[in-house]
């Protein structure tokens, strides 16, 4: 991505392409752009409220075309606390998970892994790794309209 605008546009298109029951695992260092991408995905899904990082609340839910659950599991490092994650991973809602490695035992077996790498102040590299047929199809739909 050459700019913040590119990232926002990609997130918006991704949000418009997501289907009920999909899970996105977002990976990247602090400040890489996970929350910015999540916000733009939310906009693509029709979320009207401003999505903020749920760092202190762990999970925030929003209404859009589908219900969107945005999780930031950073504060769960080393914890074995179950916050009812299985209720969020269902066939109707969209789930965006930042710092997913801290709740791996609760994750679905199929998902879209999104790695965001900080290159410099204005440049990010975003890589999609689909796990499961519906995610392979999703990435195919997105790549048809890739930003250069």
C-alpha positions, 0 to 999 in steps of 0.5 A, a space after each residue: 500500500 502506497 498510502 493510508 488512503 490505499 489501506 482505507 480503500 482496500 479495507 472498504 472493499 474487503 468489508 463490502 466483500 465479506 460474507 456472514 460467518 467470516 473471521 479475519 486474523 490481523 497481525 502486525 506490530 503496534 502502529 502497523 495499521 490494524 485498527 485503521 484497516 478494521 475501521 475501513 472494513 467496518 465502513 465497507 460493512 456499513 458500520 456507522 459508529 466510529 470503530 475504536 481499538 478495543 484494547 481495554 474492553 477486549 471486544 466491541 460489537 457494531 451493527 452494519 450489514 452484519 454484526 461485526 465483533 472487533 477483538 483486541 486480545 493484546 491484554 490477554 497475553 498469558 491469560 487462560 480466561 475465556 470471555 465467551 469467545 465461542 459465542 462470537 465465532 458463528 455463521 452470522 457475524 463478522 469477527 476481526 481479531 487483533 493479537 489473535 495468538 493470545 486466543 488461538 484455542 478459541 479460533 475457528 479452523 478457517 479464516 483469513 490471515 491479514 499480515 500488515 508490515 510497517 515499511 515507513 511512515 506512509 507505506 505498509 505491506 499487506 499480505 493475505 493468507 486464506 485458510 479454507 475455500 471461502 477465504 480463497 474465493 474472497 482473496 480471488 474476488 479482491 485480487 480482481 480489483 487490486 490497488 497498484 
